Amino acid sequence: MKVGFNMRGLCSVRRAVLIYIGSLMAVAWLPTYAASLYLSRSSNGEWTLEFLAATGAVHSLEYTDDLQLSNGWSALPDFTPVEGSEDWIEHIETNSTAGAAQRFFRIRSVMDDVEPPKPVLALYTFTGDTLEAEETDPLVSTSALDITSGSVSTQPNNPELWTGSGIPQARGISGWSNSDPLDAKAFFFDLTAQSGHFLVLDELALSARATENGPSVMSIIFNDELIYTANMPNGEVTDHVIDLSAYVQLTQAVVRVAGWMNSSRPSTGAGWFEVDDILVNGTVEEIPPDFVTTPSAAASGPTMRDQTSASLAANVTQSGGATVTERGIVWSVDSTFDPLESGTLIQEVGEFTPGPFSVELMGLPPGTTIYYYAYAVNSVGTGLSPRYSFNTLSENTLVLYEFTGESLAPSGHHPAILPEELTASSGNINFGWVGASDWQAMGAENPYIGIQGWTATSQFTGRRFEIDLAADNGWLFSVTGVTFLARATAAGPSAIGVTMDEMSMHAENLPPDQVILVQGSVTNAVDLESAAIEIQGWLNDSRETTGGGHLRIDNVKISGSVSAAPPPEAP
């Protein structure tokens, strides 16, 4: 039996290829000058390695029994490195059948005229389970790898697949179903040149893998410009090299690795997307005294929003070497709008130094996705942030709690409602994201909140989450419903319900380890000046549990309407 593969014609990036035969496998590092490798086994159990060696390269064979050991590769003791001459090299390895249950082989080829390595601006390998860059240029500051929704974890899984980059790799779970790469969930990081310097980019390289229900396509967005797209096969690690040589004289670079859906293969978008060995090559140059470039800007999610308005936080991150004379936000309901040509402009004119600023958006349509950019202008031109988005509240939403940024304050509310922070009757409220894909599949984002210990046996005597609402002067409100996502662990409460002003409005059984949508209807709650709404967990006979576990909730929305209060009666 003999199997093999041919690598001729591929780029000169070092690649790893696996051949599986029985319990043994061969691993090969194969650039273009080591074109082919074959592995065969004789009837007496001996293994034969054959490869075609190119002229001008010195070739050696190595092995390891544990891919997780970065320094675990050893030279085969019976093989002497040879200089290639376009001949087939054959080696019979009898030791490969002894010792470990599986053995990994690789061929190493070193060219005499190998180009020196390109200067590194930033390298992310996630060694030691850190999301910070492992290597950076001393004149460059970098952010840790992050993700636009959910959380990033480092995973030491599938070492037989990640033979080129090794483990661990960075992973994002679920939420890859968007069909627009610019709005899709994405890993991201940024590089900023030290003051007085700019970046001269060369290339970006990375390895990536998507599971069966992960994204079917990957895109690179560089400073909010889509520059690269590649389909993602099911379960395979693929290598990508992107030319960045057109990007010079930048003070900041923001890189997003987006996973999204196209028609290249079927997927639900609820699986995994993993990346590793993210490498940005280039140089850092000193800015000439008279050099001026466009400024740069950034933004974040709204600090508060309601049906028709939102407060946004933004930042002029670099002046570009000239005074910033205008800054602001441009927004639209069109996800494809060009912020330099269209959209609604909210601007400030003056003389500004780098730093944060805030913008109030008014007249927004209710229940709509708003797309926006932060921008800054100097004498050279306009610098734009990446595109961001948020949703305005629907017309019937009184208050919404999403716990973004680990905050118990409402993330949005009707302007006539004065809500308080969500509290608990007892115990400590914790933020978490266990079972992230289950929550994301129901529309929630990181994090949820939870409390441990729910041993009461009735709705009115147990622990509860508490929300207090009050109407602003001159207004009254009516409550029609309370909806939220909930999940109890196996030892958590077996029932969940809602009360309002100490009257039960809803109760239902709570299955274990499953995210459910609780929809509580409220009746006879009209023309109120205030209300106390509570979410309780307790034990009933629907399933066996001790009550010592956790109850977790997210996306708490209180629905209703607001009306003007009648004028006070004349004395």
Residue pairs with C-beta under 8 A, 6 or more apart in sequence:
1 21
1 40
1 41
2 38
2 39
2 40
3 19
3 21
3 38
3 39
3 40
4 19
4 36
4 37
4 38
4 39
4 50
5 17
5 19
5 36
5 37
6 35
6 36
7 15
7 17
7 30
7 31
7 32
7 34
7 35
7 36
8 32
8 35
8 36
9 32
10 30
10 31
10 32
11 32
11 241
12 31
12 32
13 31
13 205
13 239
13 241
14 29
14 30
14 31
14 164
15 29
15 30
15 31
15 164
15 239
16 27
16 28
16 29
16 106
16 163
16 164
17 27
17 28
17 30
17 37
18 25
18 26
18 27
18 160
18 163
19 25
19 26
19 37
19 39
21 39
21 41
22 41
23 101
23 102
24 47
24 96
24 97
24 102
24 103
25 102
25 103
25 104
25 105
25 160
26 37
26 39
26 49
26 104
26 105
26 106
27 67
27 104
27 105
27 106
27 163
28 34
28 37
28 51
28 105
28 106
28 107
29 106
29 107
29 108
29 109
29 164
30 37
30 107
30 109
31 109
32 54
33 54
33 56
33 57
33 84
33 109
33 111
34 51
34 52
34 53
34 54
34 57
34 59
34 84
34 107
34 109
35 52
35 54
36 51
36 52
37 49
37 50
37 51
37 107
38 48
38 49
38 50
38 51
39 47
39 48
39 49
39 50
39 105
40 47
40 48
40 50
41 47
41 48
42 48
45 94
45 97
46 92
46 93
46 94
46 97
47 92
47 93
47 94
47 96
47 97
48 90
48 91
48 92
48 93
49 61
49 90
49 91
49 93
49 105
49 107
50 88
50 89
50 90
50 91
51 59
51 88
51 89
51 107
52 86
52 87
52 88
52 89
53 59
53 82
53 83
53 84
53 85
53 86
53 87
53 88
53 89
53 109
54 84
54 86
54 109
55 84
55 85
55 86
56 83
56 84
56 111
56 112
56 113
57 83
57 84
57 109
57 110
57 111
57 112
58 81
58 82
58 83
58 84
58 109
58 110
58 112
59 81
59 82
59 83
59 84
59 89
59 107
59 108
59 109
60 75
60 79
60 81
60 107
60 108
61 75
61 76
61 79
61 91
61 105
61 106
61 107
61 108
62 73
62 74
62 75
62 76
62 105
62 106
62 107
62 108
63 73
63 74
63 76
63 96
63 103
63 104
63 105
63 106
64 72
64 73
64 74
64 103
64 104
65 72
65 99
65 100
65 102
65 103
65 104
66 72
67 104
67 159
67 160
67 163
67 166
67 167
68 156
68 159
68 166
68 167
70 166
73 106
75 81
76 91
76 93
76 95
76 105
77 95
78 91
78 93
78 94
78 95
79 91
79 93
82 89
84 109
93 105
96 103
96 105
104 163
118 202
118 203
118 281
118 282
119 137
119 202
119 281
119 282
119 283
120 135
120 136
120 137
120 279
120 280
120 281
121 136
121 137
121 140
121 191
121 199
121 201
121 280
121 281
121 282
121 283
121 284
122 133
122 135
122 136
122 137
122 140
122 142
122 189
122 191
122 278
122 279
122 280
123 133
123 134
123 135
123 136
123 277
123 278
123 279
123 280
124 131
124 132
124 133
124 134
124 145
124 170
124 189
124 277
124 278
124 279
125 134
125 165
125 166
125 276
125 277
126 134
126 145
126 154
126 168
126 169
126 170
126 276
127 134
127 168
129 154
129 168
130 144
130 154
131 144
131 145
131 146
131 152
131 154
131 170
132 142
132 144
133 142
133 144
133 189
136 142
137 283
137 284
139 193
139 194
139 197
139 284
140 191
140 192
140 193
140 194
140 199
140 284
141 191
141 192
141 194
142 189
142 190
142 191
142 192
143 189
143 190
144 189
145 152
145 170
145 187
145 188
145 189
145 278
146 152
146 187
146 188
146 189
147 172
147 185
147 186
147 187
147 188
148 185
148 186
148 188
148 256
149 175
149 185
149 440
149 445
149 446
150 172
150 173
150 174
150 175
150 185
150 433
150 436
150 440
150 445
150 446
151 172
151 433
151 436
151 446
152 170
152 171
152 172
152 187
153 170
153 171
153 173
154 168
154 169
154 170
154 171
155 167
155 168
155 169
155 170
155 171
155 274
156 167
156 168
157 167
157 168
157 169
158 167
158 209
159 166
159 167
161 209
161 235
161 236
161 237
162 169
162 207
162 209
162 237
162 276
164 207
164 237
164 239
164 277
165 207
165 237
165 276
165 277
166 276
167 276
168 276
169 207
169 209
169 274
169 275
169 276
170 187
170 274
170 275
170 276
171 272
171 273
171 274
172 185
172 187
172 259
172 272
172 273
172 274
173 271
173 272
173 436
173 437
173 440
174 269
174 270
174 271
174 436
174 437
174 440
174 441
175 185
175 269
175 270
175 440
176 184
176 185
176 210
176 214
176 215
176 259
176 260
176 261
176 267
176 269
176 270
176 271
176 273
177 260
177 261
177 268
177 269
177 270
178 184
178 185
178 260
178 261
178 269
179 260
179 261
179 262
180 260
180 335
181 217
181 219
181 221
181 226
181 229
181 258
181 260
182 221
182 224
182 226
182 258
182 335
182 387
183 335
183 371
183 387
183 389
184 215
184 219
184 258
184 259
184 260
185 258
185 259
185 260
186 221
186 256
186 257
186 258
186 259
187 256
187 257
187 273
187 275
188 254
188 255
188 256
188 257
189 254
189 255
189 278
190 252
190 253
190 254
190 255
191 199
191 252
191 253
191 255
191 280
192 251
192 252
192 253
192 317
192 318
193 199
193 250
193 251
193 252
193 284
194 284
196 286
196 287
197 251
197 284
197 285
197 286
197 287
198 248
198 249
198 250
198 251
198 284
198 285
198 287
198 291
198 293
199 247
199 248
199 249
199 250
199 251
199 252
199 253
199 282
199 283
199 284
200 247
200 248
200 249
200 250
200 282
200 283
200 284
200 285
201 244
201 245
201 247
201 248
201 250
201 253
201 280
201 281
201 282
202 244
202 245
202 281
202 282
202 283
203 241
203 242
203 243
203 244
203 245
203 280
203 281
203 282
204 220
204 222
204 241
204 242
204 244
204 255
204 278
204 279
204 280
204 281
205 239
205 240
205 241
205 242
205 277
205 278
205 279
205 281
206 239
206 240
206 257
206 275
206 276
206 277
206 278
206 279
207 237
207 238
207 239
207 240
207 275
207 276
207 277
208 218
208 232
208 237
208 238
208 240
208 257
208 273
208 274
208 275
208 276
209 232
209 235
209 236
209 237
209 238
209 272
209 273
209 274
209 275
210 216
210 218
210 232
210 233
210 234
210 235
210 259
210 267
210 271
210 272
210 273
210 274
211 234
211 235
211 271
211 272
211 273
212 234
212 235
212 267
212 271
213 267
213 268
213 269
213 270
213 271
214 232
214 259
214 267
214 269
214 271
214 272
214 273
215 232
215 259
215 260
215 261
215 267
215 269
215 273
216 231
216 232
216 260
216 261
216 262
216 263
216 264
216 265
216 266
216 267
217 229
217 230
217 231
217 232
217 259
217 260
217 261
217 262
217 264
218 229
218 230
218 231
218 232
218 240
218 257
218 258
218 259
218 260
218 273
219 226
219 228
219 229
219 230
219 257
219 258
219 260
220 226
220 227
220 228
220 229
220 240
220 242
220 255
220 256
220 257
220 258
221 227
221 255
221 256
221 258
221 386
222 244
222 247
222 253
222 254
222 255
222 256
223 247
223 250
223 252
223 253
223 254
223 386
224 254
224 373
224 384
224 385
224 386
224 387
227 242
227 244
228 240
228 242
230 238
230 240
231 262
231 264
231 265
232 238
232 259
232 264
232 273
233 265
234 265
244 280
244 282
247 253
249 285
249 291
249 293
250 293
251 293
251 296
251 318
251 320
252 296
252 317
252 318
253 280
254 386
255 278
255 280
256 386
257 275
257 278
259 273
261 267
261 269
270 437
270 440
270 441
287 321
291 321
292 320
292 321
292 322
292 378
292 379
292 380
293 320
293 321
293 380
294 320
294 378
294 380
294 381
294 382
294 383
295 316
295 317
295 318
295 319
295 320
295 322
295 324
295 354
295 376
295 377
295 378
295 383
296 316
296 317
296 318
296 320
296 376
296 383
296 385
297 314
297 315
297 316
297 317
297 327
297 373
297 374
297 375
297 376
297 383
297 384
297 385
298 314
298 315
298 317
298 374
298 385
298 386
299 312
299 313
299 314
299 315
299 329
299 372
299 373
299 374
299 385
299 388
300 312
300 313
300 314
300 388
301 388
301 390
301 404
302 310
302 311
302 312
302 313
302 390
302 412
303 311
303 312
303 313
303 358
304 310
304 311
304 411
304 412
304 413
305 311
305 390
305 392
305 393
305 411
305 412
306 392
306 393
306 412
306 413
306 414
306 415
307 364
307 366
307 367
307 392
307 393
307 394
307 395
307 397
307 414
308 362
308 363
308 364
308 365
308 366
308 392
309 360
309 361
309 362
309 363
309 364
309 415
310 360
310 361
310 364
310 370
310 390
310 392
311 358
311 359
311 360
311 361
312 329
312 358
312 359
312 360
312 361
312 372
312 374
313 356
313 358
314 327
314 328
314 329
314 356
314 357
314 358
314 359
314 374
314 385
315 354
315 355
315 356
315 357
315 374
316 324
316 327
316 352
316 353
316 354
316 355
316 357
316 376
317 354
318 354
318 383
319 353
319 354
319 376
319 378
320 378
320 380
320 383
321 378
322 378
322 379
322 380
323 351
323 352
323 378
323 379
324 351
324 352
324 353
324 354
324 376
324 377
324 378
325 349
325 350
325 351
325 352
325 377
325 378
325 379
326 347
326 348
326 349
326 350
326 375
326 376
326 377
327 347
327 348
327 352
327 357
327 374
327 375
327 376
327 377
328 345
328 346
328 347
328 348
328 359
328 374
328 375
329 345
329 346
329 359
329 361
329 372
329 373
329 374
329 375
330 339
330 343
330 344
330 345
330 346
330 372
330 373
330 375
331 343
331 344
331 346
331 361
331 370
331 371
331 372
331 373
332 342
332 343
332 344
332 370
332 371
332 372
333 365
333 368
333 369
333 370
333 371
334 342
334 371
335 369
335 371
335 389
337 343
337 371
339 373
339 375
339 384
339 387
340 382
340 384
343 373
346 359
346 360
346 361
348 357
352 376
361 370
361 372
364 370
364 392
365 392
366 392
366 393
366 394
366 395
367 391
367 392
367 393
367 394
367 395
368 391
368 392
369 389
369 390
369 391
370 389
370 390
370 391
370 392
371 387
371 388
371 389
372 387
372 388
372 389
373 384
373 385
373 386
373 387
373 388
374 384
374 385
375 382
375 383
375 384
375 385
376 382
376 383
377 383
393 400
393 412
393 413
393 414
396 480
396 559
396 560
396 561
397 412
397 413
397 414
397 557
397 558
397 559
398 413
398 414
398 417
398 419
398 469
398 477
398 479
398 558
398 559
398 560
398 562
399 410
399 412
399 413
399 414
399 417
399 419
399 467
399 469
399 557
399 558
400 410
400 411
400 412
400 413
400 555
400 556
400 557
400 558
401 408
401 410
401 411
401 422
401 467
401 555
401 556
401 557
402 411
402 444
402 445
402 554
402 555
403 411
403 431
403 447
403 448
403 449
403 554
404 411
404 445
406 431
406 447
408 421
408 422
408 423
408 429
408 449
409 421
410 419
410 421
410 422
413 419
414 477
414 562
415 472
416 471
416 472
416 475
416 477
416 562
417 469
417 470
417 471
417 472
417 477
417 562
418 469
418 470
418 471
418 472
419 467
419 468
419 469
419 470
420 467
420 468
420 469
422 429
422 449
422 465
422 466
422 467
422 556
423 429
423 465
423 466
424 451
424 463
424 464
424 465
424 466
425 463
425 464
425 465
425 466
425 534
426 463
427 451
427 452
427 453
427 463
428 451
429 449
429 450
429 451
429 465
430 449
430 450
430 451
430 452
431 447
431 448
431 449
432 447
432 448
432 449
432 450
432 552
433 439
433 446
433 447
433 448
435 487
435 513
435 515
436 446
438 487
438 514
438 515
439 445
439 448
439 485
439 487
439 515
439 554
441 515
442 485
442 515
442 517
442 555
443 485
443 555
444 485
444 515
444 554
444 555
447 554
448 485
448 487
448 552
448 553
448 554
449 465
449 552
449 553
449 554
450 550
450 551
450 552
450 553
451 463
451 465
451 550
451 551
452 548
452 549
452 550
453 463
453 547
453 548
454 462
454 463
454 488
454 492
454 493
454 537
454 538
454 539
454 547
454 548
454 549
454 551
455 462
455 539
455 546
455 547
455 548
456 462
456 463
456 536
456 538
456 539
456 547
457 538
457 539
457 540
458 538
459 495
459 497
459 499
459 504
459 507
459 536
459 538
460 499
460 502
460 504
460 536
461 538
462 493
462 536
462 537
462 538
463 536
463 537
464 499
464 534
464 535
464 536
464 537
465 534
465 535
465 553
465 556
466 532
466 533
466 534
467 532
467 533
467 534
467 535
467 556
467 558
468 530
468 531
468 532
468 533
469 477
469 528
469 530
469 531
469 533
469 558
470 529
470 530
471 477
471 528
471 529
471 530
471 562
471 565
474 564
474 565
475 562
475 563
475 564
475 565
476 527
476 528
476 529
476 562
476 563
476 564
476 565
477 527
477 528
477 531
477 560
477 561
477 562
477 563
478 525
478 526
478 527
478 528
478 560
478 561
478 562
478 563
479 500
479 522
479 525
479 528
479 531
479 533
479 558
479 559
479 560
480 521
480 522
480 525
480 559
480 560
480 561
481 519
481 520
481 521
481 522
481 558
481 559
481 560
482 498
482 500
482 505
482 506
482 518
482 520
482 522
482 533
482 535
482 556
482 557
482 558
482 559
483 517
483 518
483 519
483 520
483 555
483 556
483 557
483 559
484 517
484 518
484 535
484 553
484 554
484 555
484 556
484 557
485 515
485 516
485 517
485 518
485 553
485 554
485 555
486 496
486 510
486 515
486 516
486 518
486 551
486 552
486 553
487 513
487 514
487 515
487 516
487 551
487 552
487 553
488 494
488 496
488 510
488 511
488 512
488 513
488 537
488 545
488 549
488 550
488 551
488 552
489 512
489 513
489 549
489 550
490 512
490 513
490 545
490 549
491 545
491 546
491 547
491 548
491 549
491 550
492 510
492 512
492 537
492 545
492 547
492 549
492 550
492 551
493 510
493 537
493 538
493 539
493 545
493 547
493 549
493 551
494 509
494 510
494 538
494 539
494 540
494 541
494 542
494 543
494 545
495 507
495 508
495 509
495 510
495 537
495 538
495 539
495 540
495 542
496 507
496 508
496 510
496 518
496 535
496 536
496 537
496 551
497 504
497 505
497 506
497 507
497 508
497 520
497 535
497 536
497 538
498 504
498 505
498 506
498 507
498 518
498 520
498 522
498 533
498 534
498 535
498 536
499 505
499 533
499 534
499 536
500 522
500 525
500 531
500 532
500 533
500 534
501 525
501 531
501 532
502 532
505 520
505 521
505 522
505 523
506 518
506 519
506 520
506 521
508 518
509 540
509 542
509 543
510 516
510 537
510 542
510 551
511 543
512 543
512 545
522 560
525 531
525 560
527 563
533 558
535 553
535 556
537 551
538 547
539 545
539 547
